[in-house]
Amino acid sequence: MSLIIFRYLSRQTLQVMLAVTSVVLLIIMSGRFVNYLAQAATGSLKADFLFAIMGYRIPEFLVMIVPLGLFLGIILAYGRLYVDNEMTVLSACGLTDRQLLLMTMIPAFGVALLVALLSLKLAPEGIQKVERIFAEQRALTEFDTLVAGRFQQFGGQRVTYTESLTDSKKQMNDVFIASQNANSSSMGSMTVVLARQARLEASAEAGARYLLLSDGYRYDLIPGSLPMRSTRFGNYGLRMEERHAGGVSSKEKALSTDALLASDTLGARAELQWRISLPLLVPVVVLLALPLSRVNPRQGRYLKLLPGILLYLLYLSLLLSGRGAVEDGRLPVSIGLWPVHGLFLLIALMLNLAGPVKLWLMRWRAVNA
């Protein structure tokens, strides 16, 4: 009988958790995807990297979403059982609050292991790969990210336009390039180059690449001043700025857990405590969700949903604030984020004990009346 009830409760909870997690993940990924798509459309991000970045960032998103999904899953699933009087029937069959807590904690333990795997291993690895992709992006020249038919700004000093671009991106047709002369003594001095064709050429000089323009004009001018200098050319070479990809970012978020354990910096300590806090968050939110799911059938299953979400957001906000305080040195590492978990564990215990204490007081008053 207990096994049947356990399977039923676990299935109800996990189904709602998966639904909530999928919806929230879809919303977050849609926002990020639109942002990256806009960068790809303007040429600041190579389109080939778009789906790889989104895929590598999924563990980073899930590590924050899964605990919330479990928390809301318990509130919504158990809330429906209370509204439909199924919990009343289960209680009449001998299901106690302690057994309900145990049956809920068993799948929650599996969720905590999943969050630990995401937090300690998969999310940092994904961030590392995203950092490598952005490093490769920074190493590209403007020729590699150019989009035909669009004016694009590069480095804040140059605007480039091409009417058409071959599929191999080896040749541009009808090219316009306007660049500011930062080394000129004249304020606002500019150089405008118009060319029929352009192609990228490698130089014997190590690491140097040139944009070879052919059949065009170069105009040196100062806006608002005359005359301007005009030069016709058959071939004209323009050196492309090379931005070499560096190593993996040294930011703590991109470091492996082993690297954090070996580091004594405040940033590494704060990041390590944050990663450990996420799986610890799971059993605490389960203890918070159980009393919040208890509703009167007349009240509806969504009565305590908003207070529950606000309580969860407060929990997460305090953890984030504590992480920043440890990183800045305003909070000792020895104290860290653990008081936040202790505070909400105490709140959860008080919420769980409120019902039995209230029932005991009612019985005591009835006996002594």
Buried (B, 14 or more C-beta within 10 A) or exposed (E): EEEEBBEBBBEBBBEBBBBBBEEBBEEBBEEBBEEBEEBBEBBBBBBEBBEEBBEBBBBBBBBBBBBBBBBBBBBBBBBBBBBEEBBEEBBEEEBEBEBBBEBBBEBBBEBBEBBBBBBBBBBBBBBBBBBBBBBEBEEBBBBEBBBBEEEBBBEEEBBBBBEEBEEEBEBBBBBBBBBBBEEEEEEEBBBBBBBEBBBBEEEEEEEEBBBBBBBBBBBBBBEEEEEEEEEEBEEBEBEBEEBEEEEBBEEBBBBBBEBBEEBEEBBBBBBBBBBBBBBBBBBBBBBBBBBBBBBEEEEBBBBBBEEBBEBBEBBBEBBBBBBEBBBEEEBEBEEBBBEBBEBBBEBBEEBBEEEEEEEEEEEEEEEEE
